[in-house]
Amino acid sequence: MKDIKIVKIESESYPESLKKISDAPKVLYYKGILPSKDEKIIAVVGTRRPSPYGQQATIQIAGELTNENITIISGMAPGIDTFAHKICVEKQKRTIAVLGTGLDEKSIYPQQNLELSRKIIETGGCLISELKEGTHGSKFTFPRRNRIVSALSAGVLVVEAKEKSGSLITANYAKKQNKKLFAIPGPIFSLNSAGPNRLIKEGAKIVQGPKDILNELNLVQSKKQKEIFGETSEENLILKALKEEALYIDKIIEKTNLGASTVATSLALLEISGKIRHLGGNTYSLN
């Protein structure tokens, strides 16, 4: 395909940080703009089946990091990866996706992220693979690409991951490559929190907000989050209820003591105005 470019390891434009690992690909295929030497990049990875908590954490932290001109890198897999890339393109910010397939549109996985892959390029991002076009993913190619995700980053943030998640493969690569390792803590009874909680036990930096990552990168957060207000008292009640966590619509009704139709109408208006986000399954969070 004409828009797929090639860069060899001996080339000056081949990413410097990737050259440093022992098993660096001899050739990279890419679309868009390759990472530059001075670019600050953080990997955000996690389960393919995130909870509303994981989705909200990804959206908030990746969104605020990208506001600080930090590039988010991930693997464009379903779940946490997709949420991380999506918040970047929504903000018209650069993001990098490393694929475990060829970069031609017939090979890209998952196919439902085809439009996302196009938007990544449109917003100044990059798609990268060590596999030539026409190569479909396998149980070997997806774990292998994780070494590239880690190598291109300054650090890896694991949001949610089960004990045997592919995201922990990325975390292990981060350890081997002497990258900073971050993890978001979660409930001890949640399977999705087993991976990050173990990483924290083993010394990963605990992340409760973007500031924890920025401090490790010796950066100061420049933009404070603005207080969000609704247009009506009902909208403000809903926004207040969503401040602590993402909520299912029934829980919003319970917390606000508002009627179901009032909540449904207010949620629709708040979503249109961009103040809240529908995470799917009638669960909502602050945007």
Legacy VTK file of the C-alpha trace (Angstrom):
# vtk DataFile Version 3.0
C-alpha trace
ASCII
DATASET POLYDATA
POINTS 287 float
0.000 0.000 0.000
1.315 3.427 -0.956
0.787 5.013 2.466
2.741 2.306 4.322
6.343 3.434 4.736
9.433 1.447 5.737
12.327 2.451 7.982
15.398 0.253 8.559
17.267 0.018 11.855
20.372 1.657 10.385
18.355 4.721 9.339
18.606 7.960 11.340
14.810 8.222 11.434
14.461 4.800 13.136
13.321 5.518 16.749
16.406 5.810 18.964
14.810 4.220 22.037
13.835 1.141 20.015
17.384 0.667 18.747
18.530 0.163 22.352
16.727 -3.155 22.900
18.498 -6.384 21.916
15.629 -7.738 19.819
14.738 -4.531 17.969
13.015 -5.146 14.608
15.386 -4.760 11.666
12.593 -3.076 9.734
9.573 -1.061 10.862
6.445 -0.459 8.786
4.551 2.696 9.636
1.857 5.171 8.673
1.940 8.764 9.872
4.777 10.410 11.806
7.380 8.318 13.638
8.239 9.239 17.248
10.949 11.879 17.576
13.980 11.715 19.850
12.676 14.320 22.320
9.046 13.193 22.360
7.660 12.280 25.792
5.687 9.050 25.461
3.732 7.050 28.045
2.237 3.628 27.335
-1.284 2.992 28.625
-2.318 -0.674 28.570
-4.896 -2.941 30.160
-7.569 -5.568 29.845
-9.778 -6.055 26.819
-12.792 -6.157 29.157
-12.465 -3.121 31.417
-14.860 -2.180 34.179
-16.466 1.301 34.198
-13.774 2.188 36.771
-11.017 1.162 34.353
-12.631 3.002 31.472
-13.021 6.188 33.493
-9.450 6.008 34.840
-8.088 5.565 31.313
-10.113 8.442 29.884
-9.200 10.820 32.701
-5.492 10.019 33.033
-4.696 9.576 29.331
-6.784 12.662 28.556
-4.949 14.853 31.064
-1.518 13.523 30.053
-2.197 14.336 26.421
-3.153 17.884 27.523
0.431 18.149 28.796
1.811 17.265 25.333
2.617 13.706 26.343
2.033 11.202 23.573
0.012 8.121 24.540
1.135 4.834 23.017
-0.810 1.566 23.129
-1.680 -1.490 21.042
-5.143 -0.528 19.701
-6.607 -3.745 21.138
-10.234 -3.740 22.345
-10.734 -2.338 25.838
-8.262 -0.101 27.665
-6.026 0.379 24.594
-8.968 1.609 22.538
-10.163 4.029 25.237
-6.633 5.448 25.543
-6.356 6.096 21.789
-9.916 7.415 21.490
-9.567 10.127 24.122
-6.455 11.379 22.304
-8.108 11.617 18.884
-11.200 13.223 20.450
-8.908 15.944 21.803
-7.171 16.177 18.415
-3.935 15.013 20.055
-1.213 12.708 18.813
-1.241 9.025 19.768
0.776 6.006 18.599
-0.614 2.511 18.020
1.711 -0.489 17.726
-0.061 -3.329 15.947
0.455 -7.082 16.024
-0.663 -7.285 12.387
0.245 -5.740 9.059
-0.844 -2.130 8.566
-3.057 -2.706 5.505
-6.711 -2.208 6.339
-7.662 -5.834 5.641
-5.174 -7.095 8.238
-5.726 -4.532 11.022
-7.137 -6.008 14.222
-9.700 -5.420 15.545
-11.595 -4.470 12.410
-14.027 -2.336 14.435
-11.064 -0.011 15.108
-10.463 0.641 11.418
-11.992 4.117 11.660
-9.978 4.766 14.819
-6.773 3.839 12.970
-7.609 6.413 10.287
-8.311 9.097 12.890
-4.987 8.376 14.600
-3.238 9.322 11.356
-5.527 12.333 10.750
-4.668 13.774 14.184
-0.914 13.570 13.599
-0.358 10.157 15.138
1.330 6.997 13.948
0.598 3.317 13.302
3.644 1.052 13.672
4.271 -2.642 13.035
7.232 -4.939 12.496
5.015 -7.050 10.213
4.595 -6.526 6.497
1.209 -5.860 4.936
-1.079 -8.858 4.600
0.104 -10.340 7.919
-2.745 -11.342 10.206
-2.338 -11.434 13.979
-1.608 -14.600 15.961
-1.024 -15.651 19.569
2.666 -14.915 18.947
2.512 -11.541 17.181
0.413 -9.698 19.764
2.644 -10.450 22.791
5.772 -9.692 20.698
4.582 -6.220 19.735
4.391 -5.338 23.446
8.197 -5.043 23.618
7.928 -2.257 21.017
5.168 -0.472 22.975
7.392 -0.483 26.064
10.626 0.400 24.244
9.113 3.486 22.608
7.803 4.813 25.933
9.354 6.491 28.951
7.095 4.401 31.151
4.186 1.942 31.121
0.882 2.468 32.948
-1.171 -0.676 33.615
-4.790 0.290 34.277
-6.648 -3.010 34.754
-5.318 -6.502 34.091
-6.029 -10.026 35.268
-3.184 -12.154 36.652
-2.377 -13.610 33.210
-3.189 -10.599 31.074
-1.158 -9.633 28.006
-0.720 -6.234 29.646
1.548 -7.864 32.223
3.769 -8.990 29.338
4.200 -5.292 28.523
4.921 -4.635 32.218
7.618 -7.348 32.200
9.205 -5.805 29.114
9.174 -2.447 30.920
11.130 -3.998 33.805
13.671 -5.595 31.449
14.089 -2.341 29.525
14.470 -0.258 32.716
11.363 1.780 31.985
9.248 3.392 34.686
6.339 1.164 35.666
3.034 2.587 36.869
-0.175 0.867 37.994
-3.650 1.966 39.051
-4.835 0.280 42.262
-8.214 -1.386 42.391
-10.555 -3.351 44.683
-8.986 -6.513 46.111
-12.009 -8.572 45.010
-11.808 -7.451 41.379
-10.083 -9.866 38.973
-9.186 -6.899 36.776
-7.256 -5.341 39.662
-5.185 -8.437 40.455
-2.460 -7.524 37.962
-1.964 -3.843 38.886
-2.219 -4.574 42.622
0.539 -7.190 42.317
2.727 -4.809 40.309
2.332 -2.171 43.038
3.339 -4.784 45.626
6.445 -5.497 43.561
7.427 -1.829 43.371
5.432 -0.226 40.548
4.561 3.419 41.175
0.974 3.741 42.384
-1.073 6.117 40.219
-4.112 7.931 41.572
-4.019 10.686 38.964
-1.893 12.113 36.143
0.202 14.119 38.623
1.843 10.891 39.854
3.162 10.196 36.351
4.109 13.819 35.641
6.145 13.959 38.864
8.144 10.912 37.776
8.846 12.638 34.446
9.854 15.840 36.311
6.953 17.730 34.750
4.474 20.079 36.425
0.799 19.890 35.534
0.039 23.172 33.807
-3.709 22.991 33.447
-6.048 22.528 36.371
-9.327 20.788 35.694
-12.225 23.202 35.580
-15.288 22.613 37.716
-18.130 21.342 35.537
-21.584 22.868 36.020
-24.911 21.909 34.484
-27.598 24.156 33.054
-30.210 23.090 35.610
-30.324 22.001 39.251
-31.121 18.449 38.060
-28.010 18.363 35.872
-25.901 19.612 38.784
-27.243 16.832 41.016
-26.220 14.264 38.397
-22.758 15.804 37.953
-22.264 15.747 41.722
-23.241 12.055 41.831
-20.721 11.253 39.070
-17.837 13.065 40.769
-16.766 10.033 42.774
-17.156 7.308 40.148
-18.875 6.149 36.978
-22.456 5.063 37.705
-25.160 2.893 36.167
-28.326 4.869 35.414
-30.314 3.162 38.212
-27.648 4.218 40.709
-27.833 7.807 39.425
-31.613 7.791 39.979
-31.080 6.406 43.482
-28.367 8.944 44.423
-30.172 12.004 43.052
-33.761 11.083 44.001
-34.818 12.293 40.566
-37.425 10.624 38.362
-36.263 8.182 35.694
-37.462 10.367 32.802
-35.783 13.488 34.270
-32.504 11.592 34.669
-32.710 10.169 31.128
-33.357 13.616 29.626
-30.636 15.291 31.705
-28.103 12.588 30.835
-28.827 13.039 27.136
-28.332 16.827 27.384
-25.164 16.480 29.467
-23.749 14.018 26.945
-24.559 16.339 24.016
-22.806 19.200 25.812
-19.726 17.008 26.339
-19.857 17.135 30.134
-20.412 13.415 30.631
-19.587 10.288 28.676
-21.681 7.165 28.064
-19.386 4.209 28.732
-21.888 1.699 27.375
-24.446 -0.465 29.151
-26.226 2.615 30.578
-23.153 3.564 32.631
-21.993 7.180 32.691
-18.941 9.106 33.851
-17.732 12.690 33.898
-15.958 13.595 30.692
LINES 1 288
287 0 1 2 3 4 5 6 7 8 9 10 11 12 13 14 15 16 17 18 19 20 21 22 23 24 25 26 27 28 29 30 31 32 33 34 35 36 37 38 39 40 41 42 43 44 45 46 47 48 49 50 51 52 53 54 55 56 57 58 59 60 61 62 63 64 65 66 67 68 69 70 71 72 73 74 75 76 77 78 79 80 81 82 83 84 85 86 87 88 89 90 91 92 93 94 95 96 97 98 99 100 101 102 103 104 105 106 107 108 109 110 111 112 113 114 115 116 117 118 119 120 121 122 123 124 125 126 127 128 129 130 131 132 133 134 135 136 137 138 139 140 141 142 143 144 145 146 147 148 149 150 151 152 153 154 155 156 157 158 159 160 161 162 163 164 165 166 167 168 169 170 171 172 173 174 175 176 177 178 179 180 181 182 183 184 185 186 187 188 189 190 191 192 193 194 195 196 197 198 199 200 201 202 203 204 205 206 207 208 209 210 211 212 213 214 215 216 217 218 219 220 221 222 223 224 225 226 227 228 229 230 231 232 233 234 235 236 237 238 239 240 241 242 243 244 245 246 247 248 249 250 251 252 253 254 255 256 257 258 259 260 261 262 263 264 265 266 267 268 269 270 271 272 273 274 275 276 277 278 279 280 281 282 283 284 285 286
